Amino acid sequence: MTTSAPGAPTPSSPAPGTPAAPAVPAVRGVGLRKTYGRGDAQVHALDGVDVAFARGEFTAIMGASGSGKSTLLHLLAGLDAASAGQVFLGDTELTALGDDALTRLRRQRVGFVFQSFNLLPMFTAEQNILLPLELAGVRATTDVRSWFDRLVDTLGLRQRLTHRPSELSGASSSASRSPARS
């Protein structure tokens, strides 16, 4: 067993006065390329994009229609495969994962708010919110119910839980579609 003097650097901490290593970005793309079509119909949606987003920050991706915003987000979320380059979610390289591992990772760690609602029309708001948890095999424990109650109160959905998507406003539908993976 090895011991250190109080205040001495350990393998997991920098020496005094040394700046801490930068945190691993929440998501990062390196040299991302995405090409659609072939020959004369070929379109380069992304061409060598490098991007990183820090955990806990808010970032807006803006650009003209057709500039590659949605393509970039789909690649970073693991919803589409890059033609070239790498995508990292924390320390995990998405571009190196097989289909099963990528599906598990998306289910457990990725939340995505699409432009279209993608709610299941036959389910209530409550069922749509809880569906990703059920698919991930999360059991309905007291902790899960407590989390759910805090979530719907924060989003102001308490009075809308029994409503189907067609009965929700745009804002309520938006709130119903994303929180189970956050």
For each residue, the residues with C-beta under 8 A, 3 or more apart:
1:
2:
3:
4: 8 9 10
5: 8
6:
7: 16
8: 4 5
9: 4 13 14 15 16
10: 4 13
11:
12:
13: 9 10
14: 9 18 19 20 21
15: 9 18
16: 7 9
17:
18: 14 15
19: 14
20: 14
21: 14
22:
23: 54 55
24: 90 91
25: 28 52 53 54 55 88 90
26: 53 54 55 56 89 90
27: 52 53 76 87 88 89 90
28: 25 51 52 53 87 88
29: 32 49 50 51 52 72 75 76 82 85 86 87 88
30: 50 85 86 87 88
31: 48 49 50 84 85 86
32: 29 46 48 49 50 51 72 75 82 84 85 86 87
33: 44 46 47 48 49 82 83 84 85
34: 44 45 46 68 71 75 80 82 83
35: 42 43 44 45 83
36: 42 43 45
37: 41 42 43
38: 41 42
39: 42
40:
41: 37 38
42: 35 36 37 38 39
43: 35 36 37
44: 33 34 35 47
45: 34 35 36 68 71
46: 32 33 34 49 68 71 72 75 82
47: 33 44
48: 31 32 33 85
49: 29 31 32 33 46 68 72 85
50: 29 30 31 32
51: 28 29 32 72 76
52: 25 27 28 29
53: 25 26 27 28 57 59 76
54: 23 25 26 57
55: 23 25 26
56: 26
57: 53 54
58:
59: 53
60:
61: 69 72 73
62: 69
63: 67 68 69
64: 67
65:
66:
67: 63 64
68: 34 45 46 49 63 71 72
69: 61 62 63 72 73
70: 73 74
71: 34 45 46 68 74 75 80
72: 29 32 46 49 51 61 68 69 75 76
73: 61 69 70 76 77 112
74: 70 71 77 79 80
75: 29 32 34 46 71 72 78 79 80 81 82 87
76: 27 29 51 53 72 73 87
77: 73 74 106 110 112
78: 75 87 89 94 97 102 105 106 110
79: 74 75 106 112
80: 34 71 74 75
81: 75 95
82: 29 32 33 34 46 75 85 86 87 95
83: 33 34 35
84: 31 32 33
85: 29 30 31 32 33 48 49 82 95
86: 29 30 31 32 82 93 95 96
87: 27 28 29 30 32 75 76 78 82 93 94 95
88: 25 27 28 29 30 91 92 93 94
89: 26 27 78 92 94 105 109 110
90: 24 25 26 27
91: 24 88
92: 88 89 97 105
93: 86 87 88 96 97
94: 78 87 88 89 97 102 105
95: 81 82 85 86 87
96: 86 93
97: 78 92 93 94 101 102 105
98: 101 102
99: 102 103
100: 103 104
101: 97 98 104 105
102: 78 94 97 98 99 105 106
103: 99 100 106 107
104: 100 101 107 108
105: 78 89 92 94 97 101 102 108 109 110
106: 77 78 79 102 103 109 110
107: 103 104 110 132 135 136 181
108: 104 105 136 181
109: 89 105 106 181
110: 77 78 89 105 106 107 181
111: 178 179 180 181 182
112: 73 77 79 178 181
113: 174 177 178
114: 117 118 177
115:
116:
117: 114 165 173 174 176 177
118: 114 177
119: 123 128 165 173 176 177
120: 123 127 128 131 165
121: 164 165 166
122: 164
123: 119 120 127 128 131 164 165
124: 127 128 161 162 163 164
125: 128 129 157 160 161 162 163 164 165 168 172 176
126: 129 130 152 161 162
127: 120 123 124 130 131
128: 119 120 123 124 125 131 165 176 177
129: 125 126 148 151 152 157 176 179 180
130: 126 127 133 134 148 180
131: 120 123 127 128 134 135 180
132: 107 135 136 180 181
133: 130 136 138 144 180
134: 130 131 137 138
135: 107 131 132
136: 107 108 132 133
137: 134
138: 133 134 144
139: 144
140: 144 145
141: 144 145
142: 145 146
143: 146 147
144: 133 138 139 140 141 147 148
145: 140 141 142 148 149
146: 142 143 149 150
147: 143 144 150 151
148: 129 130 144 145 151 152
149: 145 146 152 153
150: 146 147 153 154
151: 129 147 148 154 155 179
152: 126 129 148 149 155 156 157 158 161
153: 149 150 156 158
154: 150 151
155: 151 152 175 179
156: 152 153 175
157: 125 129 152 160 161 172 175 176
158: 152 153 161
159:
160: 125 157 163 167 168 172 176
161: 124 125 126 152 157 158
162: 124 125 126
163: 124 125 160 167 168 172
164: 121 122 123 124 125 167 168
165: 117 119 120 121 123 125 128 168 173 176
166: 121
167: 160 163 164
168: 125 160 163 164 165 172 173 176
169: 172 173
170: 173 174
171: 174 175
172: 125 157 160 163 168 169 175 176
173: 117 119 165 168 169 170 176 177
174: 113 117 170 171 177 178
175: 155 156 157 171 172 178 179
176: 117 119 125 128 129 157 160 165 168 172 173 179
177: 113 114 117 118 119 128 173 174
178: 111 112 113 174 175 181 182
179: 111 129 151 155 175 176 182
180: 111 129 130 131 132 133
181: 107 108 109 110 111 112 132 178
182: 111 178 179
